[in-house]
Amino acid sequence: MDWGRAKNVLIYAFLLLNLVLGYQLWADVREQADTNLDFASLADSTQKAMEEKSIQLLCPIPSMTPALPKISYHYLSGESIGKPVTLKKPVESKLIFMDTDLVEAMGDQIPEFGNYRYDPQASQEMTNSELERVKVAGAAGRFVLHTLVDGKWPLFNDQLELYYSEQKIVSYRQSLVEIAPMGDEQEQKILPASGALKRLVDAFIPEGSAIKDIQLGYYGQVFNSESQVAAPSWRFTLESGEVYYVQGISGDVTVNSPKSEEGKEQG
């Protein structure tokens, strides 16, 4: 064997691999830069207001402004929270961070599981009733997932709760939801996240707050009715646990606190 030639081939192969990896890294960074804004991209008035109120921005600002309709939804069981169900085959809790692997490992144990997305923000804070459900399950904690509208946008009102103990997902609560368009409701281009942020900074977010996450999904006030309505909304999560929903069409604001069971609409 010509070892000198083999050595050169290996060197060229490693150089090619480094070029490919370098290009992929550059492409990923460029894609992220193209799809997210930062503090410097905000209007001068918004930047000034945030500085005066010591409001920190700890996450990127999404730049997407899709045209989306309102939707209606209802729970097939009539209840928003399902009964506890024990998994026949517990699943490693670390898989919660690996979408494809989690769906594969879960198999057919949870109906429609492939149309849910993990929400790390909602998993961190719990109301009293949510804490009680974790205790009833005898679990160490829970993961929250939301059903997806059109396979893309999380319906924040809906929660699939996975309960874990000793590094295993052992049980869950789910209430299957049916989503439908609202009659002649037309798609409308939503308010940019930067515009929603300005509205919150000007009138709602307390001084000294830190915004840790901004996400687009669907949300609506819940009423005593079988069918509910949800609109495209920007969700802003603060370090304090407070959650602000800015309706993407009207700009109305709803505030949720981890200490309260219901959201309070601020107008």
Backbone as numpy.savetxt, mean C-alpha at the origin, in Angstrom:
# Nx Ny Nz CAx CAy CAz Cx Cy Cz
44.76 -28.42 -22.18 43.92 -27.22 -22.18 44.79 -25.97 -22.18
44.43 -24.97 -22.97 45.15 -23.70 -23.03 44.66 -22.81 -21.88
45.40 -22.86 -20.74 44.95 -22.14 -19.55 44.98 -20.62 -19.75
45.93 -20.14 -20.53 45.99 -18.71 -20.78 44.75 -18.22 -21.51
44.32 -19.00 -22.50 43.12 -18.63 -23.26 41.87 -18.74 -22.39
41.83 -19.81 -21.58 40.68 -19.98 -20.69 40.57 -18.83 -19.70
41.73 -18.38 -19.21 41.75 -17.27 -18.25 41.21 -16.00 -18.90
41.61 -15.76 -20.16 41.12 -14.57 -20.86 39.62 -14.63 -21.08
39.12 -15.83 -21.40 37.68 -15.99 -21.60 36.92 -15.66 -20.32
37.45 -16.15 -19.17 36.79 -15.87 -17.89 36.80 -14.38 -17.58
37.93 -13.72 -17.86 38.03 -12.28 -17.60 37.00 -11.52 -18.43
36.92 -11.87 -19.73 35.95 -11.21 -20.60 34.51 -11.48 -20.14
34.26 -12.70 -19.66 32.92 -13.05 -19.19 32.53 -12.21 -17.98
33.50 -12.05 -17.03 33.23 -11.24 -15.85 33.01 -9.78 -16.22
33.80 -9.27 -17.18 33.63 -7.89 -17.62 32.25 -7.68 -18.24
31.83 -8.65 -19.05 30.52 -8.57 -19.68 29.41 -8.59 -18.63
29.57 -9.48 -17.62 28.58 -9.57 -16.55 28.49 -8.25 -15.79
29.65 -7.63 -15.50 29.66 -6.36 -14.79 28.97 -5.26 -15.60
29.19 -5.30 -16.93 28.54 -4.32 -17.79 27.02 -4.47 -17.76
26.57 -5.74 -17.82 25.13 -6.01 -17.80 24.52 -5.56 -16.47
25.19 -5.92 -15.35 24.68 -5.54 -14.03 24.69 -4.02 -13.85
25.76 -3.39 -14.36 25.86 -1.94 -14.26 24.76 -1.24 -15.03
24.47 -1.76 -16.23 23.39 -1.18 -17.04 22.04 -1.36 -16.36
21.82 -2.55 -15.78 20.55 -2.81 -15.10 20.36 -1.87 -13.92
21.45 -1.64 -13.15 21.38 -0.73 -12.02 21.06 0.68 -12.49
21.73 1.11 -13.56 21.48 2.44 -14.11 20.04 2.58 -14.58
19.54 1.54 -15.26 18.16 1.57 -15.76 17.17 1.64 -14.61
17.43 0.88 -13.52 16.52 0.88 -12.37 16.49 2.26 -11.72
17.68 2.86 -11.55 17.77 4.18 -10.93 17.07 5.22 -11.79
17.28 5.13 -13.12 16.65 6.08 -14.03 15.13 5.93 -14.00
14.65 4.67 -13.98 13.21 4.44 -13.94 12.60 5.02 -12.68
13.29 4.83 -11.54 12.78 5.36 -10.28 12.77 6.88 -10.31
13.82 7.47 -10.90 13.89 8.92 -10.99 12.79 9.47 -11.88
12.43 8.72 -12.92 11.40 9.16 -13.85 10.00 9.06 -13.25
9.79 8.15 -12.31 8.44 7.91 -11.80 8.18 8.53 -10.44
9.19 9.09 -9.79 9.02 9.70 -8.49 9.60 11.11 -8.45
8.97 11.96 -7.65 9.45 13.32 -7.45 10.03 13.41 -6.05
10.72 14.52 -5.77 11.26 14.70 -4.43 10.91 16.10 -3.92
11.44 16.44 -2.75 11.11 17.71 -2.11 11.40 18.90 -3.02
12.54 18.85 -3.73 12.95 19.98 -4.56 12.01 20.23 -5.73
11.21 19.21 -6.09 10.29 19.34 -7.22 8.97 20.01 -6.83
8.73 20.19 -5.53 7.48 20.79 -5.07 7.46 22.28 -5.35
6.26 22.83 -5.40 6.12 24.28 -5.59 6.81 25.01 -4.45
7.35 26.18 -4.75 8.09 26.94 -3.73 7.23 27.20 -2.49
5.94 27.46 -2.71 5.05 27.75 -1.58 4.90 26.53 -0.67
4.86 25.33 -1.28 4.74 24.10 -0.49 6.02 23.84 0.28
7.17 24.02 -0.38 8.45 23.84 0.30 8.57 24.80 1.49
8.18 26.05 1.27 8.28 27.04 2.34 7.38 26.68 3.51
6.14 26.24 3.21 5.20 25.86 4.27 5.73 24.67 5.07
6.32 23.70 4.38 6.86 22.52 5.07 8.04 22.90 5.96
8.88 23.79 5.47 10.02 24.23 6.27 9.57 25.02 7.50
8.58 25.89 7.31 8.08 26.70 8.43 7.42 25.83 9.50
6.75 24.74 9.06 6.06 23.85 9.99 6.90 22.64 10.41
8.14 22.61 9.94 9.06 21.49 10.26 8.45 20.14 9.88
7.80 20.09 8.72 7.22 18.84 8.21 8.25 18.15 7.32
8.62 16.94 7.67 9.63 16.20 6.92 8.98 15.27 5.89
9.67 15.11 4.76 9.24 14.17 3.73 10.29 13.06 3.65
9.91 11.84 4.08 10.86 10.73 4.17 10.71 9.73 3.04
9.92 10.05 2.03 9.65 9.10 0.94 9.52 9.85 -0.38
9.62 9.13 -1.50 9.42 9.77 -2.80 7.96 10.20 -2.98
7.74 11.14 -3.89 6.40 11.59 -4.23 6.03 10.98 -5.59
5.05 10.08 -5.65 4.67 9.50 -6.94 4.25 10.58 -7.93
4.63 10.39 -9.19 4.30 11.39 -10.21 3.11 10.97 -11.08
2.61 9.75 -10.90 1.52 9.24 -11.73 0.22 10.01 -11.50
-0.52 10.24 -12.57 -1.85 10.86 -12.46 -2.80 10.13 -13.41
-3.09 8.86 -13.14 -3.96 8.09 -14.04 -5.41 8.58 -13.99
-6.15 8.24 -15.03 -7.59 8.51 -15.05 -8.30 7.28 -14.50
-9.03 7.45 -13.40 -9.67 6.32 -12.73 -11.12 6.66 -12.38
-12.00 5.66 -12.32 -13.40 5.90 -11.94 -13.62 5.59 -10.46
-14.73 6.02 -9.92 -15.15 5.53 -8.61 -15.66 4.10 -8.80
-15.72 3.34 -7.71 -16.22 1.96 -7.77 -17.22 1.74 -6.65
-17.97 0.67 -6.76 -18.80 0.20 -5.65 -18.32 -1.20 -5.29
-18.50 -1.57 -4.04 -18.08 -2.91 -3.61 -18.98 -3.38 -2.47
-19.06 -4.69 -2.33 -19.79 -5.24 -1.19 -19.17 -6.58 -0.81
-19.33 -6.93 0.46 -18.78 -8.19 0.98 -19.80 -9.30 0.76
-19.34 -10.40 0.19 -20.24 -11.50 -0.15 -20.90 -12.10 1.09
-20.20 -12.06 2.23 -20.75 -12.61 3.46 -21.60 -11.60 4.21
-21.54 -10.34 3.77 -22.26 -9.29 4.48 -21.46 -8.69 5.62
-20.30 -9.27 5.93 -19.45 -8.79 7.03 -18.09 -8.37 6.47
-17.56 -7.25 6.98 -16.27 -6.77 6.49 -15.09 -7.56 7.06
-15.30 -8.23 8.18 -14.26 -9.05 8.80 -14.73 -10.50 8.84
-13.97 -11.39 8.22 -14.37 -12.79 8.18 -14.06 -13.52 9.47
-14.48 -14.76 9.54 -14.21 -15.60 10.71 -12.77 -16.14 10.63
-12.15 -16.43 11.78 -10.78 -16.95 11.77 -10.71 -18.35 11.16
-9.69 -18.56 10.34 -9.49 -19.85 9.69 -8.03 -20.27 9.90
-7.83 -21.51 10.34 -6.47 -22.03 10.53 -5.96 -22.64 9.23
-4.74 -22.29 8.86 -4.15 -22.86 7.65 -3.83 -24.33 7.86
-4.11 -25.14 6.87 -3.76 -26.57 6.95 -2.25 -26.76 6.92
-1.58 -25.89 6.15 -0.12 -25.96 6.06 0.44 -24.57 6.37
0.98 -24.36 7.58 1.57 -23.06 7.91 2.65 -22.66 6.90
2.79 -21.36 6.70 3.73 -20.83 5.70 4.77 -19.95 6.39
6.01 -20.02 5.93 7.09 -19.21 6.50 6.71 -17.73 6.42
6.80 -17.03 7.55 6.39 -15.62 7.59 7.31 -14.73 6.76
8.57 -15.14 6.56 9.50 -14.31 5.79 9.06 -14.17 4.33
8.20 -15.05 3.85 7.75 -15.00 2.46 6.80 -13.84 2.20
6.37 -13.13 3.26 5.47 -12.00 3.09 6.12 -10.94 2.21
7.46 -10.91 2.20 8.19 -9.92 1.40 8.46 -10.40 -0.02
8.03 -11.61 -0.35 8.31 -12.18 -1.67 6.99 -12.58 -2.31
6.41 -11.68 -3.07 5.05 -11.86 -3.59 4.83 -13.20 -4.28
5.67 -13.49 -5.27 5.48 -14.72 -6.06 5.64 -15.96 -5.21
6.68 -15.97 -4.37 6.94 -17.13 -3.51 5.82 -17.33 -2.50
5.27 -16.22 -1.99 4.19 -16.31 -1.00 2.94 -16.90 -1.63
2.59 -16.43 -2.83 1.40 -16.95 -3.52 1.57 -18.44 -3.80
2.77 -18.83 -4.21 3.03 -20.25 -4.51 2.96 -21.09 -3.24
3.56 -20.59 -2.15 3.57 -21.35 -0.90 2.17 -21.46 -0.30
1.38 -20.41 -0.46 0.03 -20.41 0.11 -0.89 -21.37 -0.67
-0.56 -21.56 -1.96 -1.36 -22.47 -2.78 -2.81 -22.04 -2.83
-3.71 -23.00 -2.62 -5.14 -22.69 -2.68 -5.76 -22.62 -1.28
-4.94 -22.35 -0.27 -5.46 -22.31 1.10 -6.34 -21.09 1.37
-6.07 -19.97 0.65 -6.86 -18.75 0.83 -7.45 -18.36 -0.52
-8.77 -18.25 -0.63 -9.41 -17.90 -1.90 -8.91 -16.57 -2.47
-8.71 -16.52 -3.77 -8.33 -15.30 -4.49 -7.04 -14.67 -3.96
-6.18 -15.46 -3.35 -5.01 -14.89 -2.69 -4.09 -14.13 -3.65
-4.05 -14.54 -4.89 -3.18 -13.89 -5.87 -3.58 -12.47 -6.20
-4.80 -12.06 -5.80 -5.25 -10.70 -6.08 -5.17 -9.80 -4.85
-4.26 -10.13 -3.94 -4.03 -9.30 -2.76 -2.60 -8.80 -2.77
-2.38 -7.66 -2.11 -1.03 -7.11 -1.99 -0.74 -6.77 -0.53
0.46 -7.11 -0.10 0.90 -6.83 1.27 1.06 -5.33 1.48
0.61 -4.85 2.64 0.71 -3.44 3.00 1.51 -3.30 4.29
2.81 -3.01 4.19 3.64 -2.91 5.40 3.22 -1.78 6.33
2.66 -0.70 5.77 2.24 0.42 6.62 1.05 0.04 7.49
0.02 -0.55 6.88 -1.17 -0.96 7.64 -0.86 -2.07 8.63
0.20 -2.82 8.37 0.57 -3.93 9.26 1.22 -3.44 10.55
1.68 -2.18 10.56 2.42 -1.67 11.71 1.53 -1.13 12.82
0.37 -0.58 12.45 -0.51 0.04 13.43 -1.80 -0.75 13.57
-2.34 -0.80 14.80 -3.59 -1.54 15.02 -4.53 -0.77 15.93
-5.82 -0.84 15.61 -6.85 -0.30 16.49 -7.09 -1.32 17.61
-7.91 -0.95 18.58 -8.19 -1.87 19.69 -8.84 -3.17 19.21
-9.77 -3.05 18.26 -10.44 -4.26 17.77 -9.47 -5.15 17.00
-8.53 -4.55 16.29 -7.54 -5.33 15.55 -6.58 -6.03 16.51
-6.21 -5.35 17.57 -5.38 -5.98 18.61 -6.09 -7.16 19.24
-7.39 -7.00 19.46 -8.17 -8.08 20.06 -8.22 -9.29 19.14
-8.31 -9.07 17.83 -8.33 -10.19 16.89 -7.01 -10.95 16.90
-5.91 -10.23 17.06 -4.60 -10.90 17.15 -4.54 -11.76 18.41
-5.07 -11.24 19.52 -5.08 -12.01 20.77 -5.94 -13.26 20.64
-7.12 -13.10 20.03 -8.02 -14.24 19.84 -7.35 -15.32 19.00
-6.54 -14.90 18.03 -5.84 -15.86 17.17 -4.67 -16.51 17.88
-4.31 -16.00 19.06 -3.16 -16.53 19.79 -1.87 -16.28 19.04
-1.82 -15.17 18.30 -0.69 -14.88 17.43 0.24 -13.83 18.03
1.44 -13.75 17.46 2.40 -12.74 17.88 2.14 -11.42 17.16
1.51 -11.50 16.00 1.22 -10.30 15.22 0.46 -10.66 13.96
0.33 -9.68 13.07 -0.44 -9.93 11.85 0.15 -9.13 10.68
-0.11 -9.64 9.50 0.20 -8.94 8.26 -1.12 -8.53 7.62
-1.15 -7.35 7.02 -2.36 -6.87 6.34 -2.14 -6.84 4.84
-3.10 -7.37 4.10 -3.09 -7.32 2.65 -4.42 -6.72 2.18
-4.39 -6.06 1.03 -5.61 -5.48 0.46 -5.93 -6.14 -0.87
-7.21 -6.33 -1.14 -7.61 -6.79 -2.47 -7.33 -5.68 -3.47
-7.05 -6.06 -4.72 -6.65 -5.09 -5.73 -7.79 -4.79 -6.70
-7.96 -3.52 -7.02 -8.91 -3.09 -8.04 -8.21 -3.14 -9.39
-8.78 -3.86 -10.33 -8.16 -4.04 -11.65 -6.76 -4.63 -11.55
-6.53 -5.42 -10.48 -5.25 -6.08 -10.32 -4.09 -5.16 -10.04
-4.38 -3.88 -9.68 -3.29 -2.91 -9.54 -3.42 -2.00 -8.32
-4.63 -1.50 -8.07 -4.80 -0.48 -7.03 -5.40 -1.09 -5.76
-4.73 -0.96 -4.61 -5.25 -1.55 -3.37 -6.53 -0.87 -2.90
-7.49 -1.67 -2.47 -8.71 -1.15 -1.84 -8.42 -1.08 -0.35
-8.08 0.12 0.14 -7.62 0.27 1.51 -8.67 -0.12 2.54
-9.95 -0.03 2.19 -11.01 -0.39 3.14 -11.03 -1.87 3.46
-10.57 -2.69 2.53 -10.65 -4.15 2.68 -9.35 -4.70 3.25
-9.46 -5.61 4.22 -8.27 -6.19 4.84 -8.35 -7.71 4.90
-7.32 -8.35 4.37 -7.07 -9.76 4.63 -5.99 -9.78 5.69
-6.26 -10.39 6.83 -5.30 -10.42 7.93 -4.68 -11.81 8.04
-3.35 -11.86 7.96 -2.61 -13.10 8.15 -1.97 -13.06 9.53
-2.22 -14.07 10.34 -1.69 -14.10 11.70 -0.47 -15.02 11.76
0.58 -14.52 12.42 1.81 -15.31 12.48 2.24 -15.56 13.93
2.93 -16.67 14.08 3.46 -17.07 15.38 4.67 -17.97 15.15
5.75 -17.71 15.89 6.98 -18.50 15.77 7.44 -18.59 14.31
7.44 -17.42 13.65 7.94 -17.27 12.28 7.15 -18.07 11.24
5.88 -18.37 11.57 5.01 -19.08 10.64 3.67 -18.34 10.55
3.15 -18.21 9.33 1.78 -17.73 9.16 0.86 -18.91 9.41
0.02 -18.80 10.43 -0.73 -19.97 10.88 -2.24 -19.87 10.66
-2.77 -18.65 10.52 -4.22 -18.51 10.34 -4.52 -17.18 9.66
-5.79 -16.96 9.35 -6.16 -15.72 8.66 -7.64 -15.40 8.87
-7.98 -14.15 8.56 -9.37 -13.71 8.48 -9.56 -13.04 7.12
-10.60 -13.42 6.42 -10.88 -12.87 5.11 -12.38 -12.78 4.88
-12.80 -11.68 4.28 -14.18 -11.57 3.82 -14.12 -11.18 2.35
-14.49 -12.11 1.48 -14.37 -11.87 0.04 -15.23 -10.68 -0.39
-14.65 -9.86 -1.25 -15.32 -8.64 -1.69 -15.57 -8.70 -3.19
-16.71 -8.18 -3.61 -17.03 -8.09 -5.03 -17.01 -6.63 -5.43
-16.21 -6.31 -6.45 -16.03 -4.93 -6.90 -16.73 -4.74 -8.24
-17.41 -3.61 -8.40 -18.13 -3.35 -9.65 -18.02 -1.87 -10.01
-18.10 -1.55 -11.30 -18.11 -0.14 -11.70 -19.41 0.53 -11.25
-19.39 1.85 -11.13 -20.57 2.59 -10.68 -21.37 3.11 -11.87
-22.22 2.28 -12.43 -23.12 2.71 -13.49 -22.40 3.45 -14.61
-22.78 4.73 -14.79 -22.21 5.55 -15.86 -21.01 6.37 -15.39
-20.44 5.99 -14.26 -19.30 6.73 -13.71 -18.15 6.75 -14.72
-17.66 7.95 -15.02 -16.59 8.11 -16.00 -15.23 8.18 -15.31
-14.22 7.73 -16.02 -12.85 7.87 -15.51 -12.48 9.35 -15.50
-11.79 9.76 -14.45 -11.32 11.14 -14.35 -9.86 11.16 -13.94
-9.11 12.07 -14.52 -7.71 12.19 -14.15 -7.61 12.68 -12.72
-6.81 12.00 -11.92 -6.78 12.30 -10.50 -5.83 13.45 -10.17
-6.03 14.01 -9.01 -5.17 15.05 -8.47 -3.75 14.51 -8.28
-2.72 15.24 -8.70 -1.35 14.76 -8.49 -1.04 14.62 -7.00
-0.14 13.71 -6.66 0.25 13.53 -5.26 0.83 14.81 -4.69
1.56 15.57 -5.51 2.14 16.82 -5.04 1.04 17.83 -4.68
-0.07 17.83 -5.44 -1.19 18.71 -5.13 -1.90 18.28 -3.86
-2.04 16.95 -3.68 -2.65 16.43 -2.45 -1.79 16.77 -1.24
-0.47 16.67 -1.41 0.46 17.01 -0.33 0.32 18.48 0.06
0.23 19.35 -0.93 0.08 20.79 -0.65 -1.18 21.04 0.18
-2.28 20.37 -0.18 -3.54 20.54 0.56 -3.37 20.13 2.02
-2.67 19.02 2.25 -2.47 18.54 3.62 -1.55 19.47 4.41
-0.48 19.91 3.77 0.48 20.79 4.45 -0.17 22.11 4.82
-0.98 22.64 3.93 -1.61 23.95 4.17 -2.62 23.92 5.31
-3.33 22.80 5.48 -4.46 22.85 6.42 -4.62 21.67 7.37
-3.88 20.59 7.21 -4.21 19.39 7.98 -3.06 18.79 8.79
-1.92 18.61 8.20 -0.82 17.91 8.89 -0.24 18.78 9.99
-0.12 18.25 11.22 0.42 19.04 12.34 1.89 19.40 12.14
2.30 20.46 12.78 3.71 20.86 12.75 4.58 19.76 13.34
5.78 19.61 12.78 6.73 18.63 13.29 6.47 17.21 12.83
5.52 17.02 11.91 5.20 15.67 11.43 6.23 15.20 10.41
6.27 13.88 10.22 7.13 13.26 9.21 6.29 12.32 8.36
6.31 12.53 7.05 5.54 11.70 6.11 6.44 10.56 5.65
6.05 9.32 5.95 6.92 8.18 5.62 6.47 7.37 4.40
5.23 7.58 3.94 4.76 6.78 2.80 3.61 7.50 2.10
3.64 7.46 0.76 2.55 7.99 -0.07 2.18 6.92 -1.07
0.90 6.56 -1.12 0.48 5.48 -2.00 -0.90 5.77 -2.58
-1.09 5.37 -3.84 -2.37 5.54 -4.51 -3.19 4.26 -4.44
-4.46 4.39 -4.11 -5.35 3.24 -4.06 -6.79 3.72 -4.05
-7.68 2.92 -3.49 -9.10 3.27 -3.38 -9.51 3.33 -1.92
-10.34 4.33 -1.60 -10.82 4.47 -0.22 -12.15 5.20 -0.23
-13.00 4.90 0.76 -14.27 5.60 0.90 -14.79 5.49 2.32
-15.54 6.48 2.74 -16.20 6.42 4.03 -17.17 5.24 4.04
-17.23 4.52 5.16 -18.09 3.33 5.26 -19.41 3.72 5.92
-20.52 3.36 5.26 -21.85 3.68 5.78 -22.61 2.39 6.07
-23.72 2.54 6.78 -24.55 1.39 7.13 -25.37 0.96 5.92
-24.68 0.35 4.97 -25.30 -0.05 3.72 -24.61 -1.30 3.21
-25.34 -2.12 2.47 -24.74 -3.35 1.94 -23.66 -3.04 0.92
-23.91 -2.03 0.09 -22.96 -1.64 -0.95 -22.25 -0.35 -0.54
-20.94 -0.32 -0.71 -20.13 0.84 -0.35 -19.52 1.46 -1.61
-19.11 2.71 -1.49 -18.48 3.42 -2.61 -17.06 3.79 -2.23
-16.14 3.63 -3.16 -14.75 4.02 -2.94 -14.25 4.80 -4.14
-13.40 5.78 -3.88 -12.86 6.62 -4.95 -11.34 6.52 -4.95
-10.70 6.77 -6.09 -9.24 6.80 -6.10 -8.74 7.85 -5.11
-7.80 7.46 -4.27 -7.35 8.35 -3.19 -5.85 8.18 -2.94
-5.24 9.29 -2.58 -3.85 9.24 -2.13 -3.83 8.99 -0.62
-3.05 8.01 -0.20 -2.91 7.74 1.23 -1.55 8.23 1.71
-1.56 9.11 2.69 -0.33 9.63 3.30 -0.22 9.06 4.70
0.87 8.36 4.99 1.08 7.77 6.31 2.19 8.53 7.03
1.91 8.97 8.26 2.89 9.69 9.06 3.63 8.74 9.99
4.78 9.18 10.46 5.55 8.39 11.42 4.75 8.16 12.70
3.86 9.08 13.03 3.05 8.97 14.25 1.99 7.88 14.14
1.75 7.38 12.92 0.70 6.39 12.71 -0.56 6.98 12.12
-0.68 8.32 12.14 -1.84 8.96 11.53 -1.84 8.72 10.02
-3.03 8.52 9.47 -3.17 8.27 8.04 -4.16 9.29 7.46
-3.75 9.94 6.37 -4.60 10.91 5.69 -4.92 10.39 4.29
-6.21 10.38 3.96 -6.65 10.01 2.62 -7.13 11.28 1.91
-6.54 11.56 0.75 -6.98 12.70 -0.06 -7.67 12.15 -1.29
-8.97 12.40 -1.40 -9.75 11.89 -2.53 -9.19 12.48 -3.82
-8.86 11.60 -4.77 -8.15 12.03 -5.96 -8.96 12.85 -6.94
-10.27 12.93 -6.75 -11.13 13.69 -7.66 -11.62 14.98 -7.01
-12.17 14.87 -5.80 -12.72 16.05 -5.12 -11.70 16.77 -4.24
-10.66 16.05 -3.80 -9.69 16.64 -2.89 -10.11 16.58 -1.43
-11.27 15.95 -1.13 -11.71 15.82 0.26 -10.70 15.01 1.06
-10.57 15.34 2.34 -9.58 14.71 3.21 -10.27 13.93 4.33
-9.79 12.71 4.56 -10.26 11.89 5.68 -9.04 11.51 6.51
-9.18 11.61 7.83 -8.07 11.31 8.74 -8.38 10.04 9.52
-7.43 9.12 9.54 -7.56 7.90 10.35 -6.46 7.88 11.39
-6.82 7.56 12.61 -5.85 7.44 13.69 -5.81 6.00 14.16
-4.62 5.48 14.50 -4.56 4.12 15.03 -5.30 3.97 16.35
-5.63 5.09 16.99 -6.34 5.04 18.26 -7.86 5.05 18.07
-8.31 5.29 16.82 -9.74 5.33 16.57 -10.14 4.21 15.64
-11.41 3.85 15.65 -11.90 2.75 14.83 -12.38 3.23 13.46
-12.67 4.51 13.31 -13.23 5.01 12.07 -12.48 6.25 11.61
-12.54 6.48 10.29 -11.95 7.67 9.73 -12.87 8.86 9.93
-12.28 10.05 10.07 -13.06 11.26 10.26 -12.84 12.16 9.05
-13.92 12.46 8.33 -13.80 13.28 7.13 -13.64 14.74 7.53
-12.63 15.39 6.92 -12.33 16.77 7.27 -12.83 17.76 6.22
-13.21 17.26 5.04 -13.69 18.15 4.00 -12.58 18.69 3.13
